[in-house]
Amino acid sequence: MEQQRPRNCDDNNTAPPGPTPPQEEIRAQLDRILASAEFSVPARVRQFLIYVVNETLAGRADRIKAYSVAVEVFGRDSNFDIQNDPVVRIEAGRLRRALERYYLLVGNSAPVVIEIPKGAYVPCFHWRQEHGDDAQPAGPPRVDQHGSDTAALIGRSSPWLVGSLLALAMLAAGYLAWLVTPPQPVTTARAPSVPEGPSLTVKPFANLSGQPEVNYYAAGLSEELLAQLARFKELTLRARETPEGPSADATARETPRLPGSRYVLEGGIRLSDGKLRVSVRVLDGENAVVLWAGTYDADPRDKPIVEIETTIAANVATAVAQPYGVIFTNPPLVRPGKLGLASLPQDCSYRFYHYRTVIDATEHAQARECLEQLTERYPQHATSWAMLSYLYLDEERFKLNRRAGQPTPMVRARAAAERATRLAPENVRALQALMTVLYFSGEAAEALRIGAQARALNPNDTELLGEFGAWLAQSGNWVRGASLIEEAMAKNPGHSSYYTGLLALAAYMQGEDARAVDLIKRANLQRFSIYHFVAALIFARCGMGHEAAQARAEFLKLRPGFFANFDGELDQRNFNTRDRAILIRGAIQAGFPVRTQLSAWDAQRHAAASTFGPDGDPAQRSQP
């Protein structure tokens, strides 16, 4: 069979006409790109490039669509929703920028140019120079006949500036196209089965210093930030593809945003003395209020620009998009009483995360009602099922608004979590819900495996990170678990008090009594029953009798039947023998009516045996 001709860039009028390189030359150039240190991209982007080149050379270019790339490269399942998952578009932008960077910095003498035209995923190939001794370069970067002296001067400058300034010719065309491109959302028309969450319009970062090379950094940071934000499934993410940036006196009302988008994220980049300063702010477009602003400094001479982009984008995404970040702590007015269908999706998200900060029976009932209505209306929405799974689980573990009859709360919780993960296997909130349900079902090892999988999908999700650390700690690895909770709280100081309480328990279990007292006082979870149990244990061991008595009385009022099955409560939370003994002894010391197979003497003996080995040496403890 006759071999199909590789696709020439001229097929789309994106490069000067000329002969198409043979396949062996194209494959050799692909190998050079993949081996280059300047082609610094994640493995999934490398696989993206390999896939589209191989498919094109095999004569299957017509198969290269967003759907096929998502399924065959990024592992999406057959139910992949092109409209609501921007992964292919985002990674294609990253790939285009990486190829531009390669050809600008080290590939300017490469014989073959591989390009991914904007608006498509099928690559095209052309010779950099035509055959012949007097041939001139045909591909980017294009320099006019007056540019040679400038290039020589640039070549004597620092290496990071070389690539930046050489980018001007390519950026000029891209920047002009960017100016005339009308605003388009990351997600266009939504399927009826998917509700919109709180919506965020993301504008490209602006060049505030006026230096043309800064456009390169601005485009890169904008794309990286979109990629990081897209991991947070509670948000509806939109991108305004216009490069105008925030002026010094612009107000939120003057800032363009897409229809239906309440929040706007915009930023700018300055270059001074070789150093970058990135400023970012989030605006509430309804009332002209700046909700949050951040500033980040970096030196491209010290770190690769890809590392700078990734670090800043991760910090911004964590501050803005995670459940206790800027958007979810600045909700629009959520009306009490009967829920309206028009505002239901966003109301449910805000209600759920507000409940998670207080663990209160009234908030639990309202969030459960909201999410049950939402999942009935949008049965394909994975995040809503994940949230509802938590509320069913809390009927059992915290005894909140428990419904009698079948199925039991644990059965409903597991069914909701499993449904969420079937609908969206890479949804972090769905995996987090399944992790927690499995943990409280006695399947701790599998729960922690799923937690590690979710953390790999979105390491910036502090809600997931804190809870994963909590279950790791409660399984006996208090050192490692507490470090993950601390990492979550460091990334987001506004994190839920629930995790502060868990950190207090971790300090208590490790004998750090002074720290435990400080943390439990800061947790401020007066409506959460388990908070008072942990507080009583901590205060009693520290000799704070009055505070211990108050905490004991409050807990027994909220959970009068807790100690009728104390062993079962400890079993459900997967405490090991050593930790059970510490908790039983602490409960007795705090004056709780403990009815357990272990007496006070047994508890002390088990605690001593787990603290000291048979020869009196300190026993081995779990290490991080």
PyMOL commands that set and color helices and strands:
alter all, ss='L'
color gray80, all
select helices_A, chain A and resi 9-12+23-35+43-57+61-63+66-72+87-105+147-155+159-166+168-180+214-229+252-254+305-321+344-358+361-377+382-397+409-423+428-439+444-457+462-474+478-491+497-509+513-523+529-541+545-558+562-572+577-589+600-611
alter helices_A, ss='H'
color red, helices_A
select strands_A, chain A and resi 112-115+124-127+199-202+206-207+236-239+263-272+275-284+289-298
alter strands_A, ss='S'
color yellow, strands_A
deselect
rebuild
show_as cartoon
